[in-house]
Each structure stands twice: as C-alpha cells, then as structure tokens.
Amino acid sequence: MKILYGVVGEGMGHAIRSAVVLKWLLDQGHQVQVVASGRAHAYLKSRVPRVDQIWGLTMAMEHNQVRRLATATDNLRGALEGWPSNVRRYFEMVGRFSPDVVISDFETWSWLFAKVHRIPLICIDNIQLINRCWHDDAIIGQEMDEFLLAKSIVKAKCPRAAHYVITSFCEPPVRKKRTSLVPPILRPEILNATPTHGEHLLVYQTSPTFSDLPRLLAGLQRPVYIYGLRREIQEDQRQGNLVFRPFSETQFVEDLASAAGVIASAGFTLMGEALHLRKPFLATPVGGQFEQLLNARYLHELGYGTYSRSLGPNDLVDFVDELPRYRQALQSYEPRDNSALFARLEELFDLAESGILRSRRVRWLGWGDAAK
C-alpha cells in the first residue's frame, strides 16, 4: 500500500511518535512518503527514507506561556514564503506519488492533499482527545473558555477524516463516531527499558522561565538529574545534589527508567513514557495550551502525580512527600506496547483496500457537508 504520512513540526513529540509508526509501516512492506515541517523534518530525515520538508505553523513562547499575538504575527510572516513552497511541494507530489491512504499526525498539508484527491484519511495523534471525547467538569475546571477555544481549533485542524486514532493514557468516553482510543505510542528504547527504583528525580525543562528551578531543587536533599536548562553543555556539570546533563537519548532513558519521579512540562510523549515505567510525575503545563492542562488534570485525577501552573518550593516538597502514594496508584496502570495501534491500522488498511473506508467531504472545498 502507498501511504502519504504528514507530521506537524511544532513539538518534537509528534516526530518521536511518528517515527515509531513509520518504522512499523516500512517493516510491513508499505511504500511511505513523509512530509514534515519544523524540527520534525530533520528528526525524521535521519531515521526514515523519503521525507520532504514543508512549511508549518509555529508557536511563540515566553515565560512558559504561548504568546498568541506573537504566534499569529510569526505565522503570517512565515506564510509569505511558506505557502508558495507548500504549493510547489503539492504539485511535485501529484506528479510522483499517488497514495492509497493518507495518515496525518495533526498536520494540515497532508489533510488537504487527502481531501482534494478524495483519499481515505486516518488521523493519529493525542490532541483529538479534546474534541472527540467527553470530559468531566473537574477536568475542564474554571477554564471553560480555554477549553472551547482549544476544542474549536482542534476540530478545524483535520476535520472529517475517515477515522481518528487517539493515543491516550486515560480513557474518557468517546463522543464521536469513527474514533478509537489506543495506549500511548512508545519508542523501542522505552519498551525495552527495565524500571528500577532509584533515589534521583529526573527534570526535563527547556524554558528560561525555570531558571530559578535549580535553586529550589537544591533544597530537596536528594540527587536531581536535570536536562534542558543548560542546552549548550557537552558533559555533566555537578552542583551539589544537582547534575546538569547534555541530552543523550541512551542516558536519558536510563535516568528515566531508574528515577524516583519526573518533573517536566505536561507534554504527552514524556508523560506517556514515564507512566509506562510507572514513574510519578509532577507536570508544569505550558500556559495557553489547554491540551497540556488536560494531560495534567487527568494525571492528577488518576493519582499518578500532580501538577503546578507556577512551580514553587512547596510544590516540590509536596511531590516528594507524596511519591509513595503516587507509586501505589501507578500499580494499577497497565504498561502496554504498540500492538493495539498497529492492529487497528491493519483493520483500517483492509477497509481502505475494500473501498469501505472513506473520509467525509467538506463543503468549503467544493463538495459535501460542512466539517464536523
């Protein structure tokens, strides 16, 4: 089967998870053409063949907060050069690759290609959880306006696909047809890791907002391995109980598998990996990204950890004190591999070959019903 696979470039989690799916597709003998924007392009180009670069939307960040005006301005500027480039890529693709199925990881170029050519479209991502599942009032909280805004954006991103496969560590009720929930997509390094119970905390933070975090962590009286805050370093730097580390995938997985707990943003990829290894998690959701707040609140509701929107010394002390309770709750979390996702894809591919799997049409492209 010929498959066009689109990967959004904002946030490396999409690229990391897509690489796992792409390897499986290639191992199954499928012909795959990838289009990716941003950092996802470089990441995937070094791991799979046939990766084309396209322009995609970006987010402007400051103080661990999405800046909406700056985001809009940056994307308008980028579109002046990006859209013509995307149009060129489109016509190049039409001339050399005719896919049977399109897969989109929250990526719009591939979605548009599928719609124009009426090719079955499968969406694989975690963000559609916002729109296609029911969420209790405790999860939405006081941020109803933020939730509705995020829901409208997600709904408009890749509307009326043939099927939505949502990766999730929680299981809220599905409210829309053509939707499947599967466990988080995990790298082989995580699946092959053996969790142990060390004393250290693993911290992954890249935002300058957390420049004061080392001073707070120094008071915890236990080892702390910190990634991201000193991105320019080439070797470990020790400062009391703190160890600043350059990024190494092998070392990072080892530190994660042996950690007592994890402190990081509420991004889905690392959270899913930590829960698979049954590691308590203190999340610091990025402001203006309701998807991260959603992850953090489900984490808290399930008892696997907690979250703080303005991390302070009391949050760190409370997290350490509650580690035994979080570890106990995590005993109920069932570590699972990627087999459920792969089995669902095989079923969807069979439906596509038989002509049963079809994407819904959208009126504003010139046919069918309005997006739902």
C-alpha positions in Angstrom: 0.0 0.0 0.0 1.2 3.5 -0.8 0.9 5.9 2.2 1.4 9.6 2.5 2.3 10.5 6.1 2.2 14.1 7.4 3.8 15.1 10.6 3.4 18.5 12.3 6.7 20.1 13.3 5.6 22.0 16.4 6.8 20.0 19.4 9.1 17.0 19.0 6.7 14.6 20.5 4.8 14.2 17.2 8.0 13.3 15.3 9.2 10.9 18.0 5.9 9.0 18.0 5.5 9.1 14.2 9.0 7.6 13.8 7.7 4.5 15.6 4.7 4.2 13.3 6.7 4.9 10.2 9.2 2.2 11.0 6.4 -0.3 11.5 4.8 0.7 8.2 8.1 0.2 6.4 8.7 -3.1 8.1 5.3 -4.2 6.8 6.4 -3.5 3.3 4.3 -0.4 2.7 5.6 2.4 0.4 5.7 5.6 2.5 6.2 9.2 1.6 6.6 11.6 4.5 6.0 15.3 4.7 7.1 17.2 7.8 7.7 20.7 9.0 9.9 22.4 11.5 12.3 20.2 13.6 10.3 17.1 12.8 11.8 17.2 9.3 15.4 16.9 10.4 14.5 14.3 13.1 12.6 12.0 10.6 15.0 12.5 7.7 17.8 10.9 9.7 15.6 7.9 10.5 13.3 7.1 7.5 13.7 7.5 3.7 11.6 9.8 1.5 11.0 12.8 3.8 10.0 16.1 2.2 10.1 19.4 4.1 7.0 21.6 4.1 6.2 24.8 6.0 4.0 24.6 9.1 2.6 26.7 11.8 4.8 27.5 14.9 4.1 28.8 18.4 5.9 31.8 20.1 6.7 31.1 23.7 7.7 33.3 26.6 7.8 32.5 30.3 6.3 29.0 29.7 3.3 30.7 28.1 2.1 30.7 24.5 2.0 34.3 23.2 -1.0 34.4 20.9 -0.3 37.7 19.2 3.4 36.9 18.6 2.3 33.4 17.3 -0.1 35.0 14.8 2.5 37.6 13.7 5.2 35.0 13.2 2.9 32.7 11.3 1.8 35.4 9.0 5.4 36.3 8.2 6.2 32.7 7.7 3.3 32.1 5.4 4.6 34.6 2.9 7.4 32.2 2.0 5.9 29.0 3.4 2.7 28.8 1.4 4.3 29.1 -2.1 6.8 26.4 -1.0 3.9 24.2 0.1 2.2 24.7 -3.2 5.3 23.6 -5.1 5.6 20.5 -2.9 1.9 19.8 -3.7 2.4 19.7 -7.4 5.7 17.8 -7.1 3.8 15.2 -5.0 1.0 14.9 -7.5 3.5 14.1 -10.2 5.4 11.4 -8.5 3.4 9.7 -5.7 -0.2 8.5 -5.7 -1.1 7.3 -2.2 -3.9 4.8 -1.4 -4.2 6.2 2.2 -3.1 9.4 3.9 -2.1 9.5 7.6 -1.9 12.8 9.4 -0.3 13.4 12.8 -2.1 16.7 13.4 -0.7 18.0 10.1 -2.7 20.1 7.6 -0.8 19.8 4.3 -1.4 16.0 4.1 -5.1 16.5 5.2 -5.6 18.9 2.3 -4.0 16.5 -0.1 -6.3 13.7 1.0 -9.4 15.9 0.7 -8.6 17.3 -2.8 -7.9 13.8 -4.1 -10.6 12.1 -2.1 -8.2 9.6 -0.5 -9.1 7.9 2.8 -7.5 9.9 5.7 -6.5 8.5 9.0 -5.5 10.8 11.9 -3.2 9.6 14.6 -2.5 11.9 17.4 -3.3 12.6 21.1 -4.7 16.1 20.7 -8.1 15.0 19.1 -8.9 13.8 22.6 -10.0 17.3 23.3 -12.7 17.3 20.7 -13.8 13.7 20.3 -14.2 12.6 23.9 -16.4 13.7 26.9 -14.6 15.4 29.8 -15.9 15.9 33.3 -16.3 19.3 34.8 -13.4 18.6 37.1 -11.1 18.2 34.1 -12.2 21.4 32.4 -12.3 23.3 35.7 -12.6 27.1 35.5 -11.1 27.2 32.0 -14.3 26.6 30.0 -13.4 29.4 27.6 -9.9 28.0 27.1 -11.4 24.5 26.6 -14.0 25.7 24.0 -11.3 27.7 22.1 -8.9 24.7 22.0 -11.8 22.4 21.0 -12.7 24.7 18.1 -9.1 24.8 16.9 -8.7 21.0 17.1 -12.0 20.4 15.4 -11.0 22.7 12.5 -7.4 21.2 12.2 -8.2 18.0 10.4 -12.0 17.7 10.1 -14.0 14.8 8.7 -11.3 12.2 8.4 -12.2 8.6 7.7 -11.0 7.6 11.2 -9.3 9.2 14.2 -6.9 7.0 16.2 -6.3 8.8 19.5 -3.3 7.9 21.7 -4.1 8.3 25.4 -3.1 7.2 28.9 -6.7 7.9 30.1 -10.0 6.6 28.9 -12.7 9.2 28.8 -15.9 8.3 27.0 -15.7 8.7 23.2 -18.4 11.0 22.0 -17.9 10.8 18.2 -18.1 8.0 15.6 -15.0 6.9 13.6 -12.8 7.3 16.8 -10.6 4.7 18.5 -8.5 5.1 21.7 -5.2 3.3 21.9 -2.4 3.4 24.5 0.5 5.9 24.1 2.9 5.2 21.3 6.2 4.1 22.8 9.8 4.0 21.4 11.6 0.7 21.5 14.1 2.2 24.0 11.2 2.7 26.4 9.6 -0.7 25.7 13.0 -2.4 26.3 13.8 -0.5 29.5 13.6 -2.2 32.9 12.3 0.2 35.5 14.1 0.3 38.9 13.6 2.5 41.9 16.4 5.0 42.3 16.6 8.0 44.6 17.1 10.7 42.0 14.5 12.9 40.3 14.6 13.4 36.6 13.9 17.0 35.5 13.3 18.0 31.9 12.7 21.7 31.3 13.9 23.9 28.4 12.0 27.2 29.2 14.1 30.1 30.6 11.1 30.6 32.9 12.6 27.8 35.1 16.0 29.5 35.5 15.3 29.6 39.3 14.4 25.9 39.5 17.9 24.7 40.3 17.9 26.8 43.5 14.6 25.2 44.6 15.8 21.7 43.7 19.0 22.1 45.7 16.9 22.0 48.9 15.4 18.6 48.3 18.3 16.6 49.8 18.3 14.0 47.0 20.0 13.6 43.6 18.4 15.5 40.7 19.4 14.9 37.1 18.5 18.0 35.0 18.1 18.0 31.2 17.3 21.1 29.1 18.3 24.0 31.3 21.9 24.1 30.1 21.5 23.0 26.5 25.0 24.2 25.4 26.9 21.8 27.8 28.8 18.8 26.4 29.3 16.9 29.6 27.9 16.5 33.1 28.1 19.5 35.4 27.7 18.9 39.1 26.4 21.5 41.6 25.8 20.0 45.0 23.0 17.4 44.7 22.2 18.6 41.1 23.7 17.1 37.9 23.1 19.1 34.7 23.3 16.7 31.8 23.7 17.2 28.0 21.0 15.4 26.1 21.8 11.8 25.3 18.9 9.5 24.4 20.6 6.5 25.9 21.4 8.3 29.2 18.0 9.9 29.3 16.2 6.6 29.1 18.4 5.1 31.7 17.8 8.0 34.1 14.1 7.9 33.4 13.8 4.2 34.0 15.6 4.4 37.3 14.1 7.7 38.6 12.0 8.1 41.8 9.9 10.7 39.9 9.8 13.1 37.0 9.4 16.8 36.8 8.6 18.2 33.3 6.0 20.0 31.2 2.7 18.3 30.6 3.7 17.2 27.1 2.1 13.9 26.1 5.2 11.9 24.9 7.3 12.1 28.1 4.3 11.7 30.3 3.2 8.6 28.5 6.8 7.2 28.7 7.0 7.9 32.4 3.7 6.3 33.2 4.6 3.2 31.2 7.6 2.9 33.5 5.4 3.7 36.5 7.2 6.9 37.4 5.3 9.6 39.5 5.0 12.8 37.5 5.0 16.5 38.5 3.7 18.4 35.5 4.1 22.1 34.7 1.6 22.7 31.9 2.5 25.4 29.4 0.2 28.3 29.6 -2.2 28.8 26.7 -2.0 25.1 25.7 -5.2 23.5 27.1 -4.0 20.2 25.8 -1.2 20.2 28.4 -3.6 21.3 31.1 -5.9 18.4 30.1 -3.0 15.9 30.4 -2.0 17.3 33.8 -5.5 17.1 35.2 -6.1 13.5 34.0 -2.7 12.7 35.6 -3.8 14.2 38.9 -7.3 12.6 38.8 -5.8 9.2 38.2 -3.5 9.6 41.2 -0.3 9.1 39.1 1.1 12.5 40.1 0.2 16.2 40.3 0.7 19.5 38.5 1.5 23.1 39.2 1.0 26.1 36.9 3.5 28.2 38.9 6.1 25.8 40.3 7.3 26.7 43.8 9.3 25.2 46.7 6.1 23.8 48.4 5.1 22.0 45.2 8.4 20.2 45.0 8.4 19.2 48.7 4.8 18.0 48.5 5.6 16.0 45.4 8.5 14.2 47.1 6.4 13.6 50.2 3.6 12.0 48.1 5.9 9.8 46.0 4.8 6.6 47.8 1.1 7.4 47.2 1.7 8.0 43.5 3.8 4.8 43.2 0.9 2.9 44.8 -1.6 4.3 42.3 0.6 3.6 39.4 0.5 -0.1 40.2 -2.9 -0.1 38.6 -1.5 1.4 35.3 -1.1 -1.4 32.8 2.1 -1.0 30.7 1.3 -1.8 27.1 3.1 -1.9 23.8 2.1 -0.5 20.4 0.2 -3.7 19.3 -3.3 -2.2 19.7 -2.4 0.7 17.4 -0.8 -1.5 14.8 -3.8 -3.9 14.9 -6.2 -1.0 14.4 -4.2 0.3 11.5 -4.2 -3.1 9.8 -8.0 -3.1 10.1 -8.3 0.4 8.7 -6.0 -0.5 5.8 -8.2 -3.5 5.0 -11.2 -1.3 4.9 -9.4 1.2 2.7 -8.5 -1.6 0.2 -12.1 -2.8 0.1 -13.3 0.8 -0.5 -15.3 0.9 2.7 -13.0 3.4 4.5 -13.8 6.9 3.2 -13.2 10.4 4.5 -16.2 12.7 4.9 -16.4 15.6 2.4 -16.2 19.3 3.3 -18.3 21.9 1.7 -15.7 24.7 1.6 -13.5 22.5 -0.7 -16.4 22.4 -3.1 -18.4 19.3 -2.2 -20.3 17.6 0.6 -21.2 18.6 4.2 -19.7 21.2 6.5 -16.9 20.0 8.8 -18.0 18.1 11.9 
